[in-house]
């Protein structure tokens, strides 16, 4: 039973700093998904995972859990999405799944088209959410003026241009301060006059 997942995007993703993130994981099982491709899950239809529940007298109390490939597919497709603060609704990223042995080519193609449709809507929500952040930032509130790598990818995918700061005020030019160097001869003359003045006061003629 070759259950498979179709994805409109790559998972995991390469982040702005070069690291990988946003993995497709369910029940401790990671699946590498490629953009616009079907990825077959375990051909036996099941995943087995063993983990230690507790340690008793220095011996591990291990437990084996069996998870169906279908459950993994359902969970990953369900989890790849996001709720957006602008409307509070959850939007799927567009991952689809099916048992490719039991579906016709027409049904599989229809699933792909539905996934693409959902992904486009999802990306539109990503763009809208960023533009809320942008408007907040230009008003001096907590927000962002620069989109993330994925947000920019969404703009490119949709054929849109990310907003830019326009009519940005020119930085205020620092007030020029002129430093006038004093004339040494003039200072010497003033000091001499002050000394003469004080001496006349102490020793009148």
Long-range contacts (C-beta under 8 A, 24 or more apart in sequence): 1-43, 1-45, 1-69, 1-70, 1-99, 1-101, 2-40, 2-41, 2-43, 2-99, 2-100, 2-101, 3-40, 3-41, 3-45, 3-68, 3-69, 3-70, 3-72, 3-73, 3-97, 3-98, 3-99, 3-100, 4-38, 4-39, 4-40, 4-41, 4-73, 4-97, 4-98, 4-99, 4-100, 5-31, 5-33, 5-38, 5-39, 5-41, 5-73, 5-76, 5-77, 5-95, 5-96, 5-97, 6-36, 6-37, 6-38, 6-39, 6-95, 6-96, 6-97, 6-111, 6-112, 6-115, 7-33, 7-34, 7-35, 7-36, 7-37, 7-39, 7-80, 7-94, 7-95, 7-115, 8-35, 8-36, 8-93, 8-94, 8-95, 8-115, 8-116, 8-118, 8-119, 9-33, 9-35, 9-93, 9-94, 9-119, 10-34, 10-35, 11-80, 13-150, 14-149, 15-149, 16-148, 16-149, 24-76, 24-80, 24-95, 25-76, 26-71, 26-72, 26-75, 26-76, 26-79, 27-65, 27-67, 27-71, 27-72, 27-75, 29-67, 29-72, 31-72, 31-76, 33-95, 36-112, 38-100, 38-108, 40-100, 41-69, 41-72, 41-73, 42-69, 44-69, 45-69, 45-70, 47-72, 70-97, 70-99, 73-97, 81-122, 82-122, 82-125, 82-126, 84-125, 84-126, 84-128, 84-129, 85-129, 85-132, 86-125, 86-128, 86-129, 86-132, 87-125, 91-118, 91-121, 91-122, 91-125, 92-118, 92-122, 93-118, 93-119, 93-122, 94-118, 94-119, 94-120, 94-122, 120-157, 120-158, 123-154, 123-157, 123-158, 124-154, 124-158, 126-150, 126-151, 126-154, 127-151, 127-154, 127-155, 127-158, 127-160, 130-162, 131-163, 134-163, 138-165
